[in-house]
Amino acid sequence: TAEAPARGIWPVPIFVGYSWVRQIAKKMPVGDPIRLRVADKRIYANRYSEPCATAPREYPVDSEIPQADEQQVIQEAARILKPLLITVSDLQQLVAEAVPKETVSWSAEEKKMMRLVTKAWLLLAPLGVEIADIRRLIDKAVRNAWK
């Protein structure tokens, strides 16, 4: 997730793969200002474009991002939570219940954001703040970044 100074009207959030951000960072398009637009499910920075979506679930995950093996992740989480008497089967059940949900709150591309949210949540949890509360703030900030 990133914010940029901007002018104009941008009615909905746009989701792109991190490859787009890397490409723009490596070779900034010519022009000042750089004009962003969306057409035919592509985001354009001047003449450079890549696929985009208006919802994170519609955007195809970059093949460059390795998908974590679900059982390996569950095993590691169980190791971390073992002092709290959480078992592999407990976590497998939790994952099985989470998968059918319509909207997934976090994607593979958001690992850095998850680390930041986790650090903040460790401080705020004793005050009654949940991770979902922080996520709502982030989503609101992203929506308002283009206003």
SULLIN-V619021 format. One record per residue. N is the residue number from 1. NEAR is the number of other ideal C-beta (glycine too) atoms within 10 Angstrom. Layout:
n	near
N	NEAR
N	NEAR
This chain:
n	near
1	14
2	6
3	10
4	8
5	6
6	13
7	6
8	9
9	7
10	15
11	8
12	10
13	15
14	17
15	20
16	18
17	20
18	14
19	14
20	19
21	13
22	11
23	15
24	15
25	8
26	7
27	9
28	13
29	15
30	9
31	10
32	6
33	10
34	15
35	11
36	16
37	12
38	17
39	9
40	8
41	11
42	12
43	18
44	17
45	17
46	14
47	9
48	15
49	15
50	15
51	17
52	19
53	17
54	13
55	11
56	16
57	10
58	11
59	18
60	8
61	12
62	14
63	9
64	9
65	14
66	7
67	8
68	12
69	10
70	11
71	11
72	9
73	12
74	18
75	13
76	13
77	16
78	16
79	11
80	9
81	14
82	11
83	7
84	7
85	7
86	15
87	11
88	15
89	10
90	15
91	17
92	15
93	11
94	13
95	14
96	9
97	9
98	10
99	9
100	6
101	8
102	5
103	7
104	10
105	15
106	13
107	15
108	13
109	18
110	17
111	12
112	10
113	15
114	15
115	10
116	14
117	18
118	11
119	10
120	14
121	16
122	9
123	9
124	15
125	11
126	7
127	6
128	7
129	14
130	11
131	16
132	9
133	11
134	17
135	17
136	12
137	12
138	15
139	13
140	10
141	11
142	15
143	12
144	9
145	15
146	16
147	7
